[in-house]
């Protein structure tokens, strides 16, 4: 820690010396080489300097607005470099980070919601990271999607976990599948947080020795198989909610690349192929087709964002994928009464031949989807 | 990394190295790309193709895998065509033909099993790397359902001989083990090579075809090389001693190959394949006295000689056998000379949940016209065969097997779709 700080100081001093010698115009940009001042208001986000040397960066934030705010430094693909939450009106906060050359954004989020008010900053000197604006755009859009899924999941999860905590079996059953949709749409990203997934989405046979069974499927079993909610189940409901809050908070920091997006799309189909078409995932509630649909939607979102990049390298592949997504979605619609809801046929009512048809359609899509990553990175 | 692999390929003749040998193999290798080509030329190219693992030529007037000397292992797959688009089906048959030709020559599919784009799954699944071609043959057939109206515009091209097989007495057919729009018979001396071939074709087909059912077979139960001993079935008997020899061109012309004028031109040089999964009640058979076992077949168990004779190939005196004896009922003399070419394999698919071996005979028969060969023969057997007490037909399928792929522009079924 100390060594890093020293080198940062050195870098700052060097930068200052260079500026002094060359008399370059950086000085007129801001107010010296110290902290970058950020004045956050309800409708603006003023940044004292937008051109910075690579290395250590410090933001001195003042919230002059009326709402609680948060301030982020973001990569061009919206990944979080550093952040500070809960900056109350009239208070100050400091954010520090090590930063390489490249383009970044500073975002103030009054009310701690949404896309925020953004300012571009340019960092130069040292080694620059090579970036493709098109890919950054795709990743940023996907990150927004993933965050939105997590944000939308929490209130739904709350309905479910509140019902369980209150011992209301019927209400809990009704809210169960819905509470999982956002998670299922973004599962590969969610799984990148290795500690959260085993807490919220593990099935009984996936438990490691000594591991306590928590999460959705533990409650699923209580609701559908045991048909009762004891003190233990009621106590596990808020634990699930808390773990999902943890996911929602951390999801923005996930490492996402165009390759991981493409592979994530394929992995979602793999989830379907191994867990859903067999009826293993939702063995008590038989809501497998809801997860199935959510997995396909997540895969399709990923694909849509990468489609124009992939089409340039392999238009035959994107043509096939367009077609196969269409076919699988059409087949799934057979099991949904109303497109405005996520009520699907209970999977125990889906016969052997129909399950095979679903499985064949998943394979038909997943096989070409496995070539998406290569088409994107070509 | 790839250099290491190439080096090891040079030490021991690999599957690919062996194959670099044939003319067609070299041409294909050149097309396959630099990396693969390097591996091939580095290999021990002098290994003899005449080894038991050699390659069977893919192209010819007839498809390989019919008259070809029967290999030890089988993986048979029946497919449903899931696309409705005739163009996609044609494209698939072309891709299958190319992949099949490469695999029978011992090459990998497409750009191979390794060394390609790191972000993409390899074209070939890789489990046959380092194995010899193992006399792999791949034989394609078209099922009656492919010719259904409103499917691919083939209704008026369906051969009359490609009948819907009648229901035979005693049949207990499982739909999930019967029928299919397409079939591929993979025979090889190495089971891994046969399984690899079907797996890769199934993978290429995804989205256009789906596997409907498949069957693994071991221990060929018949031979197309009559100088060799007739292999035994799961009941311990030699059956099918009078099988047609793969080198008997006259018998093949007469009984196996579809002649010009027999039906639609696209089938000339082809054959009709009947596949039946015959479950054998092993446990009750094993409790049957030797005398009854021998009476049921009409042969002795040790030598395989017909009743009253001393050698397997002695001419059977049919009237000396019980009227219900299997050999008596199946013999061409009982059936107006009707003769089929058998290529069956034994199978054992674990146990059936009742502690009984799920085992039997996967019967494969090729003939010039199923209406004149398998159908009357099976009618007679189903009605009278003493063996029926110990067997049950549980799967059934019928396919029109088109003629062979002639040249590099040809593909499986071109004449049907042109």
Interface residues (C-beta under 8 A of the other chain):
Chain A: X259 X262 X320 X324 X352 X356 X360 X363 X364 X365 X367 X368 X370 X371 X373 X374 X376 X377 X378
Chain B: X80 X82 X117 X119 X120 X121 X176 X203 X206 X207 X208 X210
